[in-house]
Amino acid sequence: MPRSSPSTDSRRGGWRSALADDEGSASLEFIVGGVLLLVPIIYLMLALGTIQGQTLGVEAAARHTARAISTATDAGDAAERAELVLASVASEYGIDAGELDVSWECTDSAGECPTAGATLVVTVRTRAELPFMPPIFGLDQIAAVSVEASAVQKVSRFWGTAP
């Protein structure tokens, strides 16, 4: 007498008969699984887009501010140009201008900065806040990414001379 296996024995039920009893729950499983996977992926794309936008804005602010300062005629003109450039770049990239931290230094000058012929290094910093973070318990501050960019520019040799 041949032995029956669980896969062919209809009286015992076996695993094949259990698979054959699928009653159409695949669509429900697809919807639940799809939502569970799709929502984090969409949030990740939004977060990375926000960080990338802030990074591009900070980089543009540093580069354009260094250029504006290095081509100015004096310290007053340099400060005025820097403020105008920072305000313009901040509004273009959607950055809060009050949140920008700007500093500059001259690498090869022991005195004032900037001076004629010096190498100017401008650094701009800000924090990119992740989307949809509530201000409850300081989550909006915890879930923020620091973004920094630097730009180097040679100061004009005509610095400090009237045009």
C-alpha positions in Angstrom: 0.0 0.0 0.0 1.5 3.3 -1.0 2.0 5.9 1.7 0.2 9.2 1.2 2.1 12.5 1.7 0.6 15.5 3.5 0.6 17.4 0.2 -1.6 14.8 -1.6 -3.8 13.6 1.3 -7.1 15.5 0.9 -8.4 14.1 4.2 -5.6 15.6 6.4 -5.6 19.0 4.8 -1.9 19.5 4.1 -0.2 22.8 3.2 -1.3 22.8 -0.4 -4.9 22.8 0.5 -4.3 25.6 3.0 -2.8 27.7 0.2 -5.7 26.9 -2.0 -8.1 28.4 0.5 -6.8 32.0 0.0 -10.0 34.1 -0.1 -8.8 37.3 -1.9 -7.0 39.1 0.9 -4.1 40.0 -1.4 -5.6 43.4 -2.2 -5.9 44.2 1.5 -2.4 43.1 2.2 -1.1 45.1 -0.7 -2.8 48.3 0.5 -1.6 47.9 4.1 1.9 46.9 3.1 2.1 49.6 0.5 1.0 52.3 2.9 3.4 51.1 5.6 6.3 51.2 3.1 5.2 54.3 1.1 4.7 56.8 3.9 8.3 56.5 5.3 9.7 56.7 1.8 7.8 59.9 1.0 8.8 61.4 4.3 12.4 60.6 3.6 12.2 62.2 0.2 10.7 65.4 1.7 13.3 65.5 4.5 16.2 65.0 2.1 14.7 67.6 -0.3 14.5 70.2 2.6 18.1 69.5 3.7 19.4 69.7 0.1 17.5 73.0 -0.5 19.0 74.5 2.7 22.5 73.2 1.7 22.3 74.8 -1.7 21.0 78.1 -0.2 23.8 78.2 2.4 26.4 77.5 -0.2 25.1 80.2 -2.5 25.0 82.7 0.5 28.6 82.0 1.4 29.9 82.2 -2.2 28.0 85.4 -3.1 28.7 87.1 0.2 32.5 86.4 -0.2 32.4 87.9 -3.7 30.4 91.0 -2.5 32.8 91.6 0.4 35.9 91.1 -1.6 34.9 93.6 -4.3 33.7 96.3 -1.9 35.6 99.6 -1.5 35.6 99.8 2.3 34.3 98.1 5.5 31.0 100.0 5.5 30.3 99.1 1.9 31.3 95.5 2.6 28.9 95.2 5.5 26.0 96.8 3.4 26.7 94.5 0.5 26.9 91.4 2.7 23.5 92.2 4.3 21.8 92.8 0.9 23.3 89.6 -0.6 22.3 87.5 2.4 18.7 88.8 2.4 18.4 88.2 -1.3 19.7 84.6 -1.1 17.7 83.8 2.0 14.5 84.9 0.3 15.3 83.0 -2.9 16.0 79.7 -1.1 13.3 80.1 1.6 15.7 80.4 4.5 14.9 82.5 7.5 17.5 85.4 7.3 17.5 85.7 11.1 18.7 82.1 11.4 21.8 82.6 9.3 25.1 82.8 11.2 27.7 84.5 9.0 31.4 84.9 9.9 34.4 85.9 7.9 38.1 85.9 8.5 41.3 86.7 6.5 43.8 83.8 6.5 46.9 85.8 5.6 46.2 89.1 7.4 47.1 89.8 11.0 45.3 93.1 11.2 41.9 94.1 9.9 39.8 91.9 7.8 39.3 92.3 4.9 42.4 94.1 3.6 43.8 94.6 0.1 45.1 91.3 -1.3 44.1 89.2 1.6 42.4 85.8 1.3 38.9 86.0 2.7 37.0 83.0 4.1 33.3 83.4 4.6 31.4 80.8 6.5 27.5 80.6 6.7 25.6 78.3 9.0 22.0 77.5 9.6 19.7 74.7 10.8 17.4 72.8 8.4 14.3 71.9 10.2 12.7 68.6 9.1 9.1 68.8 7.8 6.1 68.0 10.0 7.9 68.1 13.3 5.7 69.5 16.0 7.0 72.0 18.5 5.9 69.8 21.3 8.7 68.9 23.8 11.2 70.6 21.5 10.9 68.0 18.8 11.3 70.7 16.1 14.7 71.7 17.6 15.9 68.1 18.1 15.0 67.1 14.6 17.0 69.8 12.8 20.1 69.3 10.8 23.0 71.8 11.0 24.1 73.0 7.5 27.3 74.9 6.9 29.2 76.2 3.8 32.4 78.1 3.3 33.7 80.1 0.4 37.2 81.5 -0.2 37.8 84.7 -2.2 40.8 86.9 -2.8 40.2 90.5 -1.8 40.7 93.1 -4.5 44.0 94.8 -4.4 42.1 98.1 -4.8 40.3 97.5 -1.4 40.0 100.8 0.5 40.5 103.0 -2.5 37.6 105.2 -3.7 36.3 104.4 -7.2 
